[in-house]
Amino acid sequence: MFQRIAFSAGVAGLLAALLLSVLQSLWMTPLILQAETYEVQTEAPAMAQHHEHGDEAWSPEDGWPRTLSTFGGNLVVAVGFGLVLAGLFNLRPPTRLRQGLLWGLAGYATFCLAPSLGLPPELPGTAAADLTLRQAWWIGTATATATALALLAFARHPGFKLAALGLLVLPHLLGAPQPVAHGSLAPEDLQRHFQLAVLASNLPFWLLLGLACSWLFRRQGARC
């Protein structure tokens, strides 16, 4: 069973990571590079004024190093999410291929759409709240959303359905942590374009991950 889960998650994660990496290189990376130019233009006068050059954080060079680094990160994340999906399939095996799409949509809503309502994707040079607070809110929102979707899909009692609706809105009623002062070095239009690119790129990623993982899991089960 572990081999079935690992194989399904590994292959599906590889395919989904490849798709996401292509979409990012074509759509998101150019926006990030454009935003970094505003960041460099702002930092240059300050560097010249203080004449001090501290140690800079490592980052991959533009071109293939950045692309390969992005793909490596996407692969780790995709396989991790694939393991979660395959583990859930082990508890509730999909009977139809389209169920994989529904699981993918649930993953997209849980890990991308719901958290982005409070913490939208950010370009370099954007003011942000404390990282620990943002991470805690993100985890809480994803957990509440996943629990709510599970109750809506599988619970029978109306009380659980009502509780699910409450869980869906609770993180947003509490509100995501916000910076003391909002601001961004990149123009507002570029920010909106980037947020749209992130949301749009992650949708086919999750659909492919759910579909491929479901198909592979069922195929491996048929061979057993």
N, C-alpha and C positions, 0 to 999 in steps of 0.2 A: 504493500500500500504506500509506503514512504517513497519507493521508486516511482510509482505512478504519479504521486503528487509532485515530486521533484522534477520529473521529466516534463510534465504538463506545464509547470510554472517556468522552467528554464527555457523551453522552446517558445512558449507564448510571450514570455518576458523579452526574449531576444527580438522577436518580430515587432513587438510593440515599441521597444526601445529604438529600433532602426527607424520605424515610422516617425516617432516623435523627434528624433535627432534630425531627420531630413526636414521636417516642418520647422523646427527651430532654426536650422541653418538658413532656410529660405526666407523666414518671416521674422523670427524673434531676434536672432543674432544681429542683423543689420540695425534694428532699433536700439539694441543695447550699445552697439558701437557708436551710434549717433549720439546717444545720451552720454557716453563716456567723453565725447569731445567737449561737451559743456562742463563736465567735471574737471577736465584738464585745464580748460580756459580759466576756470575759477581758481584752481589751485596754483597756477603758474605765478600770478602776482604775489601771492602769499609766500611762495618758495623764494622768489627773488628778494622779497623784503627782509626775510629772516636769515637768508643765506645758510639754512640748515637743511640737511637731507637725512632724514631718519631712515631706518630700515623699512623697506616697503614689503607689504605682504606679497607672497608669491602668487602669480596668476599666469595661466598658459598664454603663450604668444598667439597672436591672431593667425588665422588660417587653420591648417591641419592640426596643430597642437591643441587649439581651442576646441575644434570639432571632435577630436578623439577624446579629450577630457570630458566634454559634454556627453558624448555617447557612453563613456564609462560610468558616469554618474547616473544617466538614464537607465542603463542596464541593471545596475544594482537596485534602483528603486523599482523598476518594472518586475524583476524577478521576485523581489520582496512582496509586492502586491500580488503577483501571480501565486506565490505560496499561500497567501491569505485566501485567495479565491479557490485554489485547489483544495485547501483544507476545509473550506465551507462546502465545496462540492462533495467531499468525502462524507460530510454529515447529511447533506441533502443533494443527492446526485441529480444533475439536470437530465430531464427526459427528452427535451427538444433543443435543437440548436439555438433557436431564438431566445431561449432562457439565458444563454450566455450574454446576449446583448443587454438583457434586463439587468443582469448582475453587473455588467460594465457600466450601464447608466447609473446604477446605485453607487458604484465606486466613484464615478465622476461627481455625482451630487455630494457624496460624503467628503471626499478628499480635495476637491477642487472648487466646485460651485458654492457650497455653503460657507466654507472659510473665506472665500474671496468677497463675500458680501460685507464682511467686517474688515478684512485685511486684504485689500486688492493687491495684485502683483505690483511690485515697485521697480522702477528703473534705478540705476546708480545715481547717487546724488539726491535721493528723496529722504526727507526727514521721517523718522520712525520712532516708535515708542521702545521701551526697554525690551531686549530680545527675549529674556526669560518670560516676561509677561505675555508677549505675543505668542511664544511657543505654547504656554499653558492654555491660552484662549483657543489656539488652533486645535490642540489635542482635545480640549473639552468640547469644542464645536463638532469636530469629526466624530467623537464618541457619541454625543447626543444625536447627531444626524443618523449615524448607523443604527443606533438603538431604535430611533423613531421609525426608520424605514423597515426594520425587521418587524416591529409591532404592526405597522400598517399592512405588511405583506402576509404575515403568518398568524397574528393574533385574531381570535374570533370574538372575544367579548368587546362590546362597544366602549367599555371603560378604558381598555388598553388603546383603542384607536384615539380616544380623546387625550390620553396621556402622551401618545405619540405626537399629536399636533402641538401639545405644550412643549415637548422636547425640541421640536423643530424651531420654535420661535424663541425659546428661553435664552440661548447664547446671544442672540441679537438684541433681545430686550436688555440683557446685562451690558452689552456693548463691548466691542473690542478695545484693547488699550490703544490710546492715541498719543502722539507726540505733544509736547508742550506747545509747539508752534508748527503748523503745517507749512510745508514749503518743498519746492523741488527745483533743481537746477535746470532740468529739461522742461520744454514747453508743455503746457497742459494737453495740447493735441497729441503730442508724442506719447504722453502718459496714457491717454485713453486708447490710443492705437495699440500700445503694448499690452494693456490689460485685455483688450479684445483678442489679441494674438495668442496670449496665454490660454484664455478660456477656449478659444476655437481650436487650438492645437491639441489640448488635452482631451477633447471630446473623442476624436478618432483614435487616440491612444487608448482610452479606456474601452471603447467599443471593440477594437481589435483584441485587446488583452482578454476581455471577457469572452468574446467569440472563440478565439484560438484556444484559450485555456479550457473552455467547455468542450470543444470538439476533440482536443487531445485527450482530455480526461475520459470522455466517453469511448474514444477509440482504444485507449489503453485498457479500459475495463472490458471491452468486447474481446480483447485478446487473452484475457485471463481465464 
